[in-house]
Amino acid sequence: MTLSVDDVKRVANLARIEISEEESQQVLIQLSGIFSLIEQMQAVDTSHIEPMSHAQDMIQRLREDVVTESDQHILFQSIAPQVEASLYLVPKVIE
């Protein structure tokens, strides 16, 4: 994809970025380099490559889903200012 200085100025205008003539030339060179890298990456044949979720082939170690702590809600609610039906009562903040 080829860009012109007018394209750079148009994109800068759409992005509400003020850009001088010298800056537009520098940005044109940088964007052209980026687009050439993208073209190189698109030229690579990836049809035989399997998609992966991570760059390294890893398996996550999982642990058993078991309860490790006992139910202590009665102990915790015993020090609460107000409790009703096993729920904490708090003052109304929004009217």
C-alpha positions as CSV (number, residue, x, y, z in Angstrom):
1,M,0.0,0.0,0.0
2,T,1.4,3.3,-1.0
3,L,0.7,6.5,0.9
4,S,1.2,10.1,0.0
5,V,1.8,13.2,2.0
6,D,-1.8,14.2,1.4
7,D,-3.0,10.9,2.9
8,V,-0.9,11.6,6.0
9,K,-2.3,15.1,6.3
10,R,-5.9,13.8,5.9
11,V,-5.4,11.2,8.6
12,A,-3.8,13.8,10.9
13,N,-6.8,16.1,10.2
14,L,-9.3,13.3,11.0
15,A,-7.4,12.6,14.2
16,R,-7.3,16.3,15.0
17,I,-3.5,16.3,15.1
18,E,-1.6,19.4,14.0
19,I,1.3,18.3,11.8
20,S,3.9,20.4,10.0
21,E,5.2,19.7,6.5
22,E,8.5,18.3,7.9
23,E,6.6,16.1,10.3
24,S,4.3,14.8,7.6
25,Q,7.3,13.7,5.6
26,Q,8.7,11.8,8.6
27,V,5.4,10.2,9.4
28,L,5.0,9.2,5.8
29,I,8.4,7.4,6.0
30,Q,7.4,5.7,9.3
31,L,4.0,4.6,8.0
32,S,5.4,3.3,4.8
33,G,7.9,1.2,6.8
34,I,5.0,-0.1,8.9
35,F,2.9,-1.0,5.9
36,S,5.8,-2.8,4.2
37,L,6.3,-4.9,7.4
38,I,2.6,-5.7,7.3
39,E,2.8,-6.8,3.6
40,Q,5.8,-9.0,4.5
41,M,3.8,-10.7,7.3
42,Q,0.8,-11.2,5.1
43,A,3.0,-12.8,2.4
44,V,3.9,-15.7,4.9
45,D,1.9,-18.9,4.3
46,T,0.2,-19.7,7.6
47,S,-2.3,-22.2,6.2
48,H,-0.6,-25.2,7.9
49,I,0.0,-23.5,11.2
50,E,-2.4,-24.5,14.0
51,P,-3.7,-21.6,16.1
52,M,-2.6,-21.4,19.6
53,S,-3.7,-19.6,22.7
54,H,-0.2,-19.0,24.1
55,A,3.3,-18.6,22.6
56,Q,4.6,-21.5,24.7
57,D,3.1,-25.0,24.7
58,M,2.0,-25.1,28.3
59,I,-0.6,-27.0,30.4
60,Q,-2.0,-25.3,33.4
61,R,-1.7,-27.2,36.6
62,L,-5.2,-27.5,38.2
63,R,-5.9,-28.4,41.7
64,E,-9.0,-30.2,43.1
65,D,-11.9,-27.9,43.8
66,V,-12.4,-28.7,47.5
67,V,-13.4,-26.6,50.5
68,T,-10.4,-25.6,52.6
69,E,-12.0,-23.4,55.2
70,S,-14.9,-24.0,57.5
71,D,-18.1,-21.8,57.5
72,Q,-17.4,-18.9,59.9
73,H,-20.2,-16.5,58.9
74,I,-21.8,-16.7,62.4
75,L,-18.5,-15.7,64.0
76,F,-18.0,-12.8,61.6
77,Q,-21.5,-11.6,61.9
78,S,-21.3,-11.6,65.7
79,I,-19.2,-8.5,65.6
80,A,-21.2,-6.7,62.9
81,P,-23.3,-3.7,64.1
82,Q,-26.5,-4.9,62.5
83,V,-27.5,-8.3,61.0
84,E,-30.8,-9.7,59.9
85,A,-31.5,-13.1,58.3
86,S,-27.8,-13.7,57.9
87,L,-27.3,-10.4,56.0
88,Y,-25.3,-7.4,57.0
89,L,-27.5,-4.3,57.4
90,V,-25.9,-1.0,56.3
91,P,-27.1,2.6,56.3
92,K,-28.9,3.8,53.2
93,V,-26.4,5.9,51.2
94,I,-28.4,6.8,48.1
95,E,-31.9,8.3,48.4
